[in-house]
Amino acid sequence: MDIAEALKQNREQRGLNPYELSKELGVNHQNIYRWESGRVVPSIDMCIRIADFYGISLDELLGRKV
């Protein structure tokens, strides 16, 4: 699983749409679409913010088995 797929899967597992997640993270919803389509990779700082919001590790966020 690549980063884009893992980001989308984590969001969908929590029942969030891109607009809801963007509000929680304080970013434009277009960023969520870009990350999940693989056109843009979020910064490590943003990945940490997303993982913290979900209450999971970076490994879990990115689809790595821990």
Buried (B, 14 or more C-beta within 10 A) or exposed (E): EEBBEBBBBBBEEEEBEBEBBBEEBEBEBEBBBBBBEEEEBBEEEBBEBBBEBBEBEBEBBBBEEE
